[in-house]
């Protein structure tokens, strides 16, 4: 994807756990739009527009934020929802 942009966002959002290689060892609950419209160029110069939803919409928004110098903690509503990877694994194992 070359020169990606978000051209619209759904009004509904959902929180989900995210982490990033830019901040190793931490995970946080990040609100993201459930659906987005994106536009970008392919390597062949073809313009593409598509709708992304769910996990793909989350990943696109996460990576798109990097183009503006942002990481997932910049999008969190509260640092109280920030945990270590060790803690999140403990929470996941407890839930099973």
N, C-alpha and C positions, 0 to 999 in steps of 0.2 A: 504494500500500500504506500503510495507516494502522495504527499500533501493531503493526509486525511483530514476530514472535518466532520463535525457533528452538525447536521442541518436541522434536526428537530429532536425533542426529548418528550417522552410521555410524562404526564403529571404524576403518575404513581411511581413510588420508589420502594425499595426493599433494602434492608440491611443484610450484609453477608460478611463472612470472615475473609479477610484479605491479608496477604503478606507480600513482601517484595525483596528482591535481591539487593536493592539499595539500602534496606534496613534489615539485615539478616537477624533471625532469631525472634522476631516480633510478629504478632498477628493482631488485627483490630477489626471491629465491626464498622463497616463503611456503608453508608446509604448511597445507593446508585439508582438511576432511572431504570425501570424494568425493560423499556423499549426505547430504541434510538434509531434515527435515520442517519446514515453516513454517506459521505461522498469521498471518493479518492481516485487517483490515477493508477493504472496498472503499469508494469514495466514497459509495456508496448505503447503507453500513452493514451490508452482507452479510459474514458471517464466512466466510473461505475457508481451507481446509487443503490443502496440496499437498506433493508430494515433488519436490525439485530434485536434479539430479545433474550431474556434469561442470562445464562452464564456468558454467552458470547458478547452480549451488551455490556456486562460487568467488565469483562477482560478488555474490551475495546476502550471503555471509559478510563480504566486504570492506566492502560498504556498511553492513551491520548493525553492524560494529565501530565505524563512525563515530558511531552513536547512543550508544555508550558512551565516546566521546572517544578512540578508538584509531585508529591508522593502520597501514598494512601493516608498517612496521618494528617495531612492537610485537609482531608475530606471527612475525617471523623467528627462526630458531634461531641464526643467526650473522651478524654484520655483515660477515663475509668474503664473504657471498653478495649483497652490495650493490654495484651497479655503476652507472655513468652510462649515459644513453641512448646516447651515442656509442659506448661500449664494447659494449653489447649489440648494437647494429647491426653492429659489427665482428665479433662472435661469430656472429651470424646469417649474415652474408655469407660468412664463412669456412666455415660448415657446408654451404653450397649448392654 
